[in-house]
Amino acid sequence: MDVADFRALYDYNAWANRRTLDACAVLTRDQFLQDMKSSFASVRDTLAHIYGAEFVWLERWNLRVPAKLPSAADFPDFESIRERLIEMDRSLVDFVASLNSEALSRNLNYALLSGKAQSGPLAPMLLHLANHSTYHRGQVTTLLRQLGAKAASTDLIAYHRELAAGASA
Protein backbone atom coordinates (compact mmCIF):
# COMPACT_ATOMS: atom_id res chain seq x y z
CA MET A 1 0.00 0.00 0.00
CA ASP A 2 1.15 3.52 -0.69
CA VAL A 3 0.40 6.79 1.10
CA ALA A 4 -2.69 7.44 -1.02
CA ASP A 5 -4.08 4.03 -0.06
CA PHE A 6 -3.60 4.75 3.64
CA ARG A 7 -5.24 8.16 3.27
CA ALA A 8 -8.24 6.49 1.62
CA LEU A 9 -8.31 3.81 4.33
CA TYR A 10 -8.40 6.37 7.13
CA ASP A 11 -11.01 8.48 5.35
CA TYR A 12 -13.07 5.28 5.18
CA ASN A 13 -12.40 4.52 8.87
CA ALA A 14 -13.69 7.96 9.89
CA TRP A 15 -16.75 7.56 7.63
CA ALA A 16 -17.52 4.12 9.07
CA ASN A 17 -17.13 5.33 12.64
CA ARG A 18 -19.51 8.24 11.94
CA ARG A 19 -22.08 5.90 10.41
CA THR A 20 -21.81 3.60 13.41
CA LEU A 21 -22.24 6.53 15.78
CA ASP A 22 -25.26 7.73 13.81
CA ALA A 23 -26.84 4.27 14.17
CA CYS A 24 -26.17 4.33 17.93
CA ALA A 25 -27.72 7.76 18.37
CA VAL A 26 -31.24 6.26 18.54
CA LEU A 27 -30.45 4.20 21.64
CA THR A 28 -31.81 5.22 24.98
CA ARG A 29 -29.26 5.84 27.72
CA ASP A 30 -30.22 2.50 29.28
CA GLN A 31 -29.75 0.65 25.98
CA PHE A 32 -26.44 2.41 25.39
CA LEU A 33 -25.14 1.23 28.77
CA GLN A 34 -26.92 -2.15 28.93
CA ASP A 35 -24.66 -5.09 29.73
CA MET A 36 -24.97 -7.31 26.67
CA LYS A 37 -22.53 -9.99 27.87
CA SER A 38 -20.29 -9.46 24.85
CA SER A 39 -16.56 -8.89 24.39
CA PHE A 40 -17.16 -5.46 25.90
CA ALA A 41 -20.19 -5.15 28.14
CA SER A 42 -22.17 -2.53 26.25
CA VAL A 43 -22.40 -0.46 23.11
CA ARG A 44 -20.74 2.35 25.08
CA ASP A 45 -17.90 0.09 26.19
CA THR A 46 -17.30 -1.18 22.66
CA LEU A 47 -17.22 2.34 21.21
CA ALA A 48 -14.91 3.38 24.05
CA HIS A 49 -12.60 0.52 23.12
CA ILE A 50 -12.49 1.67 19.48
CA TYR A 51 -11.67 5.18 20.68
CA GLY A 52 -9.11 3.89 23.18
CA ALA A 53 -7.22 1.85 20.60
CA GLU A 54 -7.17 4.77 18.17
CA PHE A 55 -5.93 7.03 20.98
CA VAL A 56 -3.15 4.67 22.09
CA TRP A 57 -1.85 4.04 18.56
CA LEU A 58 -1.90 7.72 17.61
CA GLU A 59 0.01 8.52 20.78
CA ARG A 60 2.64 5.91 19.86
CA TRP A 61 2.92 7.23 16.30
CA ASN A 62 3.49 10.69 17.72
CA LEU A 63 6.27 9.25 19.91
CA ARG A 64 4.34 9.65 23.14
CA VAL A 65 3.87 6.91 25.71
CA PRO A 66 0.26 6.38 26.78
CA ALA A 67 -0.01 4.99 30.29
CA LYS A 68 -3.30 3.16 29.74
CA LEU A 69 -6.40 2.86 27.63
CA PRO A 70 -9.04 5.44 28.41
CA SER A 71 -11.79 3.95 30.55
CA ALA A 72 -15.32 3.44 29.28
CA ALA A 73 -16.36 5.32 32.43
CA ASP A 74 -14.76 8.42 30.86
CA PHE A 75 -17.82 8.46 28.59
CA PRO A 76 -20.93 8.83 30.76
CA ASP A 77 -23.26 9.32 27.79
CA PHE A 78 -23.49 8.90 24.05
CA GLU A 79 -22.58 12.49 23.19
CA SER A 80 -19.30 12.26 25.11
CA ILE A 81 -18.08 9.26 23.09
CA ARG A 82 -19.43 10.69 19.83
CA GLU A 83 -17.52 13.93 20.30
CA ARG A 84 -14.24 12.27 21.26
CA LEU A 85 -14.35 9.59 18.55
CA ILE A 86 -15.09 12.12 15.80
CA GLU A 87 -12.26 14.31 17.10
CA MET A 88 -9.91 11.30 17.20
CA ASP A 89 -10.80 10.34 13.64
CA ARG A 90 -10.00 13.88 12.47
CA SER A 91 -6.64 13.58 14.20
CA LEU A 92 -5.96 10.22 12.53
CA VAL A 93 -6.92 11.54 9.09
CA ASP A 94 -4.64 14.54 9.64
CA PHE A 95 -1.80 12.30 10.81
CA VAL A 96 -2.07 10.00 7.81
CA ALA A 97 -2.34 13.02 5.48
CA SER A 98 1.02 14.21 6.82
CA LEU A 99 2.82 10.98 5.89
CA ASN A 100 5.09 10.34 2.95
CA SER A 101 6.28 7.01 1.55
CA GLU A 102 9.43 7.03 3.68
CA ALA A 103 7.35 7.37 6.84
CA LEU A 104 5.46 4.17 6.04
CA SER A 105 8.60 2.09 6.26
CA ARG A 106 10.07 4.02 9.19
CA ASN A 107 10.74 1.79 12.17
CA LEU A 108 9.04 2.91 15.37
CA ASN A 109 9.94 1.89 18.88
CA TYR A 110 7.10 1.85 21.37
CA ALA A 111 5.89 0.04 24.45
CA LEU A 112 2.80 -2.08 24.89
CA LEU A 113 0.55 -1.02 27.75
CA SER A 114 2.19 -3.83 29.73
CA GLY A 115 5.50 -2.02 29.29
CA LYS A 116 6.99 -4.61 26.92
CA ALA A 117 9.15 -2.96 24.25
CA GLN A 118 8.10 -3.34 20.62
CA SER A 119 9.42 -2.10 17.32
CA GLY A 120 8.28 -2.19 13.72
CA PRO A 121 7.44 -0.23 10.60
CA LEU A 122 4.51 2.16 10.61
CA ALA A 123 2.59 0.66 7.66
CA PRO A 124 1.53 -2.59 9.40
CA MET A 125 0.51 -0.60 12.46
CA LEU A 126 -1.72 1.60 10.31
CA LEU A 127 -3.30 -1.49 8.76
CA HIS A 128 -3.76 -3.08 12.17
CA LEU A 129 -5.62 -0.12 13.63
CA ALA A 130 -8.01 0.26 10.70
CA ASN A 131 -8.72 -3.49 10.80
CA HIS A 132 -9.19 -3.36 14.58
CA SER A 133 -11.79 -0.62 14.31
CA THR A 134 -13.62 -2.54 11.58
CA TYR A 135 -13.74 -5.65 13.77
CA HIS A 136 -15.24 -3.80 16.72
CA ARG A 137 -17.72 -1.85 14.57
CA GLY A 138 -19.00 -5.29 13.57
CA GLN A 139 -19.55 -6.06 17.24
CA VAL A 140 -21.49 -2.82 17.63
CA THR A 141 -23.64 -3.89 14.68
CA THR A 142 -24.50 -7.12 16.48
CA LEU A 143 -25.28 -5.29 19.72
CA LEU A 144 -27.52 -2.81 17.90
CA ARG A 145 -29.47 -5.65 16.32
CA GLN A 146 -29.84 -7.39 19.68
CA LEU A 147 -31.23 -4.13 21.08
CA GLY A 148 -33.75 -3.92 18.22
CA ALA A 149 -32.03 -0.95 16.56
CA LYS A 150 -31.11 -0.68 12.91
CA ALA A 151 -27.39 -0.99 12.20
CA ALA A 152 -25.68 1.03 9.48
CA SER A 153 -23.77 -0.55 6.64
CA THR A 154 -20.10 0.24 7.08
CA ASP A 155 -18.83 -2.01 4.32
CA LEU A 156 -15.87 -0.62 2.41
CA ILE A 157 -17.74 -1.07 -0.87
CA ALA A 158 -20.64 1.03 0.50
CA TYR A 159 -18.13 3.80 1.20
CA HIS A 160 -16.76 3.60 -2.34
CA ARG A 161 -20.27 3.58 -3.81
CA GLU A 162 -21.14 6.67 -1.78
CA LEU A 163 -17.98 8.40 -3.01
CA ALA A 164 -18.78 7.49 -6.61
CA ALA A 165 -22.37 8.72 -6.28
CA GLY A 166 -21.14 12.01 -4.85
CA ALA A 167 -18.64 12.41 -7.68
CA SER A 168 -21.32 11.84 -10.31
CA ALA A 169 -23.87 14.16 -8.68
C-alpha positions in Angstrom: 0.0 0.0 0.0 1.1 3.5 -0.7 0.4 6.8 1.1 -2.7 7.4 -1.0 -4.1 4.0 -0.1 -3.6 4.8 3.6 -5.2 8.2 3.3 -8.2 6.5 1.6 -8.3 3.8 4.3 -8.4 6.4 7.1 -11.0 8.5 5.3 -13.1 5.3 5.2 -12.4 4.5 8.9 -13.7 8.0 9.9 -16.7 7.6 7.6 -17.5 4.1 9.1 -17.1 5.3 12.6 -19.5 8.2 11.9 -22.1 5.9 10.4 -21.8 3.6 13.4 -22.2 6.5 15.8 -25.3 7.7 13.8 -26.8 4.3 14.2 -26.2 4.3 17.9 -27.7 7.8 18.4 -31.2 6.3 18.5 -30.5 4.2 21.6 -31.8 5.2 25.0 -29.3 5.8 27.7 -30.2 2.5 29.3 -29.8 0.7 26.0 -26.4 2.4 25.4 -25.1 1.2 28.8 -26.9 -2.1 28.9 -24.7 -5.1 29.7 -25.0 -7.3 26.7 -22.5 -10.0 27.9 -20.3 -9.5 24.8 -16.6 -8.9 24.4 -17.2 -5.5 25.9 -20.2 -5.1 28.1 -22.2 -2.5 26.3 -22.4 -0.5 23.1 -20.7 2.4 25.1 -17.9 0.1 26.2 -17.3 -1.2 22.7 -17.2 2.3 21.2 -14.9 3.4 24.0 -12.6 0.5 23.1 -12.5 1.7 19.5 -11.7 5.2 20.7 -9.1 3.9 23.2 -7.2 1.8 20.6 -7.2 4.8 18.2 -5.9 7.0 21.0 -3.2 4.7 22.1 -1.9 4.0 18.6 -1.9 7.7 17.6 0.0 8.5 20.8 2.6 5.9 19.9 2.9 7.2 16.3 3.5 10.7 17.7 6.3 9.3 19.9 4.3 9.6 23.1 3.9 6.9 25.7 0.3 6.4 26.8 0.0 5.0 30.3 -3.3 3.2 29.7 -6.4 2.9 27.6 -9.0 5.4 28.4 -11.8 3.9 30.6 -15.3 3.4 29.3 -16.4 5.3 32.4 -14.8 8.4 30.9 -17.8 8.5 28.6 -20.9 8.8 30.8 -23.3 9.3 27.8 -23.5 8.9 24.0 -22.6 12.5 23.2 -19.3 12.3 25.1 -18.1 9.3 23.1 -19.4 10.7 19.8 -17.5 13.9 20.3 -14.2 12.3 21.3 -14.4 9.6 18.6 -15.1 12.1 15.8 -12.3 14.3 17.1 -9.9 11.3 17.2 -10.8 10.3 13.6 -10.0 13.9 12.5 -6.6 13.6 14.2 -6.0 10.2 12.5 -6.9 11.5 9.1 -4.6 14.5 9.6 -1.8 12.3 10.8 -2.1 10.0 7.8 -2.3 13.0 5.5 1.0 14.2 6.8 2.8 11.0 5.9 5.1 10.3 2.9 6.3 7.0 1.5 9.4 7.0 3.7 7.3 7.4 6.8 5.5 4.2 6.0 8.6 2.1 6.3 10.1 4.0 9.2 10.7 1.8 12.2 9.0 2.9 15.4 9.9 1.9 18.9 7.1 1.8 21.4 5.9 0.0 24.4 2.8 -2.1 24.9 0.5 -1.0 27.8 2.2 -3.8 29.7 5.5 -2.0 29.3 7.0 -4.6 26.9 9.2 -3.0 24.3 8.1 -3.3 20.6 9.4 -2.1 17.3 8.3 -2.2 13.7 7.4 -0.2 10.6 4.5 2.2 10.6 2.6 0.7 7.7 1.5 -2.6 9.4 0.5 -0.6 12.5 -1.7 1.6 10.3 -3.3 -1.5 8.8 -3.8 -3.1 12.2 -5.6 -0.1 13.6 -8.0 0.3 10.7 -8.7 -3.5 10.8 -9.2 -3.4 14.6 -11.8 -0.6 14.3 -13.6 -2.5 11.6 -13.7 -5.6 13.8 -15.2 -3.8 16.7 -17.7 -1.9 14.6 -19.0 -5.3 13.6 -19.5 -6.1 17.2 -21.5 -2.8 17.6 -23.6 -3.9 14.7 -24.5 -7.1 16.5 -25.3 -5.3 19.7 -27.5 -2.8 17.9 -29.5 -5.7 16.3 -29.8 -7.4 19.7 -31.2 -4.1 21.1 -33.7 -3.9 18.2 -32.0 -1.0 16.6 -31.1 -0.7 12.9 -27.4 -1.0 12.2 -25.7 1.0 9.5 -23.8 -0.6 6.6 -20.1 0.2 7.1 -18.8 -2.0 4.3 -15.9 -0.6 2.4 -17.7 -1.1 -0.9 -20.6 1.0 0.5 -18.1 3.8 1.2 -16.8 3.6 -2.3 -20.3 3.6 -3.8 -21.1 6.7 -1.8 -18.0 8.4 -3.0 -18.8 7.5 -6.6 -22.4 8.7 -6.3 -21.1 12.0 -4.8 -18.6 12.4 -7.7 -21.3 11.8 -10.3 -23.9 14.2 -8.7 
